[in-house]
Amino acid sequence: MRSLLMATAISLAFSLFLTPVFLKIFRRLGWGQVIRTPEDIANPSHSAKRGTPTMGGVIFIVGTIVGYFAGVLFGGSTPALSAILVLWLMVGFGVVGFIDDYMKVRSQRSLGLSGWRKIIGQLLVLIPFGIVALSFPNRYGQTPASGSVSLFRDIPWLNFFLIAGPILGWILYLIWISVIGVATSNSVNLTDGLDGLAAGSGVFVVGAYGLIAFWQFKQSCIAYGTELAGCYDVREPLNLATVAAAFAGGLVGFLWWNAPKAKVFMGDTGSMAIGGVVTAMAILTRTELLLLVIAGVFIISSGSVILQRLYFKVTRGKRLFLMSPFHHHLEMRGWPEVTIVVRLWIIAGLLAVSAVGLFYVDWLTHS
């Protein structure tokens, strides 16, 4: 518990008190947000945000790293492979987003990496993550991830290696985690369109994963033996809870400066990093399908874009929404930005609480 509290406190303090320092550096470097012009977007009011410092995701990425290692050391333990994998996906996706942001800032255009180049960058981070996560078992034979699809825990009959054999099993497993990672990170990226929306929603989502990981630690098969009904065979759950706590704390500190009217934007650097952490936590806590509920507010954004495109093609030019993602549709309907953000935060919180509740109900059925 000490490691959780220390990780949260240090990461929060880092983002909260050091953001002004980062902003001075960002301004000197000319890292100002590029906003699409009224010719490109049907909501020209966003042009007022042009020039706001961007790439703020760097702040809570660094804060998370500092907070996690400080928390682990203060708690008297050592860094664990599972948590390092979360940090790997956070930093790796953050770098992909940073390259995209930097290209936009340098060219002063809203176009950075193309869609396929962004996906290739994500895959270059995801594939090593997947290989390491299913390798290097500890003395109990546990690896950070498993070869099974999971909901509240692994689903035994959905094990890629039992279904398809060792070689094809590895291919299916890597495709599965790649789909999760690319879909999640791009969903968060689409949600990052209003001040504080992605950061505030990310606090609820990652916070829920922190609670799940901590409960898995309290009900660990390793700590209490397999005779404990409903125990979890998750590797290093306390470290997963610690890194989730550090990340949530960093997001809260960043949100102080990112809430409307934002003094800094996280950019693709931050939204991709959030997607990386959510992806890693879903895979390593063995709750991959539960991600659809926990991160439901992000699914709303990506789902609205998909529906918009499908409807446009089927109806030959008609639109289902005034604009997608869905939060921009609400803007076009005349909703104030703050109202949209707060209500979507409420939805994010309700979905996160519902997912944790479902997780707990599953434990009750096994205990």
C-alpha positions in Angstrom: 0.0 0.0 0.0 2.9 2.4 0.7 4.2 1.9 -2.8 0.8 2.7 -4.3 0.4 5.9 -2.2 4.0 7.1 -2.8 3.8 6.4 -6.6 0.5 8.3 -6.9 1.7 11.3 -4.8 5.0 11.7 -6.5 3.6 11.4 -10.0 0.7 13.8 -9.2 3.1 16.3 -7.7 5.5 16.0 -10.7 2.7 16.8 -13.2 1.0 19.4 -11.0 4.0 21.5 -10.0 6.4 21.0 -12.9 4.0 21.6 -15.8 4.7 25.4 -15.8 8.4 24.6 -16.2 7.7 22.3 -19.1 5.4 24.9 -20.7 8.2 27.4 -20.8 10.4 24.9 -22.5 7.6 24.0 -25.0 7.1 27.6 -25.9 10.8 28.2 -26.5 10.8 25.2 -28.7 7.8 26.5 -30.6 5.6 23.4 -29.8 2.3 25.1 -30.4 -0.9 23.3 -31.3 -1.8 23.2 -35.0 -5.6 23.6 -35.5 -7.4 22.7 -38.7 -8.7 25.8 -40.5 -12.4 26.4 -41.0 -12.1 25.1 -44.6 -11.0 21.7 -43.2 -13.4 21.5 -40.2 -17.0 22.6 -39.7 -16.3 24.0 -36.2 -14.1 27.1 -36.6 -14.4 28.1 -32.9 -11.5 25.7 -32.3 -9.2 28.1 -34.1 -8.9 30.1 -30.8 -6.8 27.2 -29.4 -4.2 27.6 -32.0 -0.7 28.0 -30.6 -1.5 26.4 -27.2 1.6 24.3 -26.1 1.2 20.7 -27.2 3.0 17.4 -26.7 2.1 17.7 -23.0 1.9 13.9 -22.8 5.6 14.1 -22.2 4.9 15.5 -18.7 2.8 12.7 -17.3 4.9 10.1 -19.1 8.0 11.2 -17.3 5.9 11.7 -14.1 4.7 8.1 -14.2 8.2 6.8 -14.6 9.5 8.8 -11.7 6.4 8.0 -9.6 6.6 4.3 -10.2 10.2 3.8 -9.4 10.0 6.0 -6.4 7.0 4.1 -5.1 8.6 0.7 -5.6 11.8 1.8 -3.8 9.8 3.4 -1.0 7.7 0.3 -0.6 10.9 -1.8 -0.2 10.4 -3.9 -3.4 12.0 -4.0 -6.8 10.8 -3.1 -10.2 8.9 -6.0 -11.9 8.8 -7.2 -15.5 5.0 -6.8 -15.7 5.2 -3.1 -14.8 8.2 -2.5 -17.0 6.1 -3.9 -19.9 3.4 -1.3 -19.1 6.0 1.4 -19.1 7.4 0.1 -22.4 4.0 0.3 -24.1 3.4 3.8 -22.6 6.7 5.2 -23.8 6.7 3.3 -27.1 3.3 4.5 -28.1 4.2 8.0 -26.7 7.2 8.1 -29.0 5.0 7.3 -32.0 2.6 10.0 -31.0 5.5 12.4 -30.4 6.8 11.9 -34.0 3.3 12.6 -35.3 3.0 15.8 -33.2 6.5 17.0 -34.1 5.7 16.6 -37.8 2.6 18.7 -37.4 4.3 21.4 -35.5 7.3 21.5 -37.8 5.2 21.8 -41.0 2.4 23.8 -39.3 -0.1 21.5 -40.8 -2.6 19.2 -39.1 -1.3 16.2 -41.0 1.5 14.2 -39.3 2.1 10.5 -39.8 -0.2 8.8 -42.2 -2.6 6.2 -40.8 -0.6 3.2 -42.0 2.7 4.6 -40.8 1.2 5.2 -37.4 0.0 1.6 -37.2 3.4 0.3 -38.3 5.0 2.3 -35.5 2.5 0.9 -33.0 3.2 -2.6 -34.2 7.0 -2.1 -33.8 6.2 -1.5 -30.1 3.5 -4.1 -29.7 5.4 -7.1 -31.2 8.3 -7.0 -28.8 5.9 -6.3 -25.9 3.9 -9.4 -26.9 7.0 -11.7 -27.2 8.5 -10.6 -23.9 5.1 -10.8 -22.1 4.7 -14.5 -23.0 8.3 -15.3 -22.3 10.6 -15.4 -19.2 8.5 -17.3 -16.7 9.2 -16.8 -13.0 9.9 -19.6 -10.6 6.2 -20.3 -10.4 5.9 -20.7 -14.2 4.0 -17.5 -14.6 4.5 -15.2 -17.6 3.2 -11.6 -17.6 0.6 -12.4 -20.3 -1.1 -15.6 -21.4 -2.0 -17.2 -24.7 -5.7 -17.2 -23.9 -8.4 -14.6 -24.6 -9.6 -13.3 -21.2 -12.7 -11.6 -19.7 -12.4 -11.6 -15.9 -9.6 -14.1 -16.1 -8.3 -16.5 -18.8 -10.9 -18.4 -20.8 -9.3 -21.9 -21.0 -11.0 -23.0 -24.2 -9.9 -19.8 -26.0 -6.2 -20.6 -25.8 -4.4 -19.8 -29.2 -1.8 -22.5 -28.6 -4.2 -25.3 -27.8 -6.4 -24.4 -30.8 -3.7 -23.8 -33.4 -0.4 -25.3 -32.2 2.8 -23.5 -31.2 3.7 -21.6 -34.5 0.2 -20.6 -35.6 -0.6 -20.0 -31.9 2.1 -17.4 -31.6 0.9 -15.7 -34.8 -2.7 -15.6 -33.6 -1.7 -14.3 -30.2 0.4 -11.5 -31.7 -2.4 -10.5 -34.0 -4.8 -10.5 -31.0 -2.7 -8.2 -28.9 -1.9 -6.0 -31.9 -5.7 -5.5 -32.6 -6.2 -4.6 -29.0 -3.3 -2.1 -28.9 -4.0 -0.4 -32.2 -7.8 -0.2 -31.6 -7.4 1.1 -28.0 -4.7 3.7 -28.7 -6.5 5.1 -31.8 -9.8 5.2 -29.8 -8.1 7.3 -27.1 -6.6 9.5 -29.9 -10.0 10.2 -31.4 -11.4 11.0 -27.9 -8.7 13.7 -27.4 -10.7 16.5 -29.1 -11.9 18.6 -26.2 -10.0 20.1 -23.3 -9.6 17.6 -20.5 -11.8 14.9 -22.1 -9.2 12.2 -22.7 -7.2 13.0 -19.6 -10.2 12.9 -17.3 -11.6 9.8 -18.9 -8.2 8.2 -18.7 -8.1 8.7 -14.9 -11.3 6.7 -14.5 -10.2 3.9 -16.9 -6.6 3.5 -15.5 -7.9 3.9 -11.9 -10.3 1.0 -12.5 -7.5 -1.2 -13.7 -5.4 -0.2 -10.7 -8.3 -1.4 -8.4 -8.6 -4.7 -10.4 -4.8 -5.3 -10.1 -4.8 -4.6 -6.4 -7.7 -7.0 -5.8 -5.8 -9.6 -7.8 -2.9 -9.0 -5.5 -5.1 -9.5 -2.5 -6.5 -12.7 -4.0 -3.3 -14.1 -5.5 -2.9 -17.8 -6.1 0.9 -17.4 -5.4 0.4 -15.6 -2.1 -2.5 -17.7 -0.7 -2.2 -21.0 -2.6 -4.3 -22.4 -5.4 -6.7 -23.8 -2.7 -8.1 -20.2 -2.3 -11.3 -20.3 -4.3 -11.4 -17.7 -7.1 -7.7 -16.8 -6.8 -5.9 -15.0 -9.7 -2.9 -16.4 -11.5 -1.7 -12.9 -12.5 2.0 -12.2 -12.3 3.1 -9.3 -10.1 -0.3 -7.7 -9.6 0.9 -5.2 -6.9 3.5 -3.8 -9.4 0.7 -3.5 -12.0 -1.4 -1.6 -9.4 1.5 0.6 -8.6 2.2 1.6 -12.2 -1.5 2.2 -12.8 -1.6 4.4 -9.6 1.4 6.4 -10.8 -0.1 7.0 -14.2 -3.5 8.0 -12.8 -1.8 10.4 -10.5 0.2 11.9 -13.3 -3.0 12.4 -15.3 -4.8 14.1 -12.4 -1.9 16.5 -12.1 -1.9 17.2 -15.8 -5.6 17.6 -15.8 -5.2 20.7 -13.6 -3.6 22.5 -16.5 -5.5 20.6 -19.3 -9.1 21.3 -18.0 -11.0 23.9 -19.9 -9.6 26.3 -20.9 -6.5 24.2 -21.4 -3.1 25.7 -20.9 -1.5 22.7 -22.5 -2.6 19.9 -24.8 -1.4 16.3 -24.4 -1.2 15.8 -28.2 -0.9 12.4 -29.8 2.1 11.9 -27.5 -0.3 11.8 -24.5 -3.3 10.1 -26.1 -1.2 7.3 -27.5 0.5 6.8 -24.2 -2.8 6.5 -22.5 -3.8 3.9 -25.1 -0.6 2.0 -24.4 -1.2 1.9 -20.7 -4.8 0.8 -21.0 -3.8 -1.9 -23.5 -1.0 -3.2 -21.3 -3.2 -3.3 -18.2 -5.9 -5.2 -20.0 -3.6 -7.8 -21.3 -1.5 -8.2 -18.2 -4.4 -8.3 -15.7 -6.1 -10.9 -18.0 -9.2 -8.7 -18.6 -9.0 -8.1 -22.3 -12.7 -8.3 -23.2 -13.6 -6.3 -20.1 -11.8 -3.5 -21.8 -14.9 -2.9 -23.9 -16.7 -1.8 -20.8 -13.9 -0.2 -18.8 -12.8 2.0 -21.7 -16.3 2.3 -23.1 -16.1 6.1 -23.4 -13.2 5.7 -25.8 -15.1 3.1 -27.7 -17.9 5.6 -28.2 -15.6 7.9 -30.1 -14.1 5.3 -32.4 -17.5 3.6 -32.8 -19.1 6.9 -33.9 -16.4 7.4 -36.5 -16.9 3.9 -37.9 -20.7 4.3 -37.9 -20.4 7.7 -39.7 -18.2 6.3 -42.4 -20.4 3.2 -42.9 -23.6 5.3 -43.0 -22.0 7.7 -45.4 -21.1 4.9 -47.9 -24.4 3.1 -47.6 -26.5 6.2 -48.0 -24.2 7.7 -50.7 -23.3 10.9 -48.9 -25.7 11.3 -46.0 -24.4 11.7 -42.5 -25.5 10.0 -39.3 -23.9 12.6 -37.1 -23.3 16.3 -37.8 -19.7 15.6 -37.2 -17.6 12.7 -35.8 -16.3 11.7 -33.3 -19.5 11.9 -31.2 -18.3 14.7 -28.9 -18.0 17.0 -32.0 -21.5 16.1 -33.0 -22.7 17.4 -29.6 -20.6 20.6 -30.1 -22.4 21.1 -33.4 -25.7 20.7 -31.7 -24.8 23.7 -29.5 -23.6 21.9 -26.3 -21.0 23.9 -24.4 -17.6 22.3 -24.4 -17.5 22.0 -20.6 -20.9 20.4 -20.5 -19.8 17.7 -23.0 -16.6 17.0 -21.2 -18.2 16.7 -17.7 -21.0 14.5 -18.9 -18.6 12.2 -20.8 -16.5 12.0 -17.6 -19.6 10.9 -15.8 -20.2 8.2 -18.4 -16.5 7.2 -18.2 -16.9 6.9 -14.4 -20.1 4.9 -14.6 -18.6 2.5 -17.1 -15.4 2.0 -15.1 -17.4 1.4 -11.9 -19.7 -1.0 -13.7 -16.7 -3.0 -15.0 -15.2 -3.2 -11.6 -18.6 -4.3 -10.2 -18.8 -7.1 -12.9 -15.3 -8.1 -12.0 -16.2 -8.4 -8.3 -19.4 -10.3 -9.1 -17.3 -12.8 -11.1 -15.1 -13.3 -8.1 -18.1 -13.9 -5.8 -19.3 -16.6 -8.2 -15.9 -18.4 -7.8 -15.4 -17.9 -4.1 
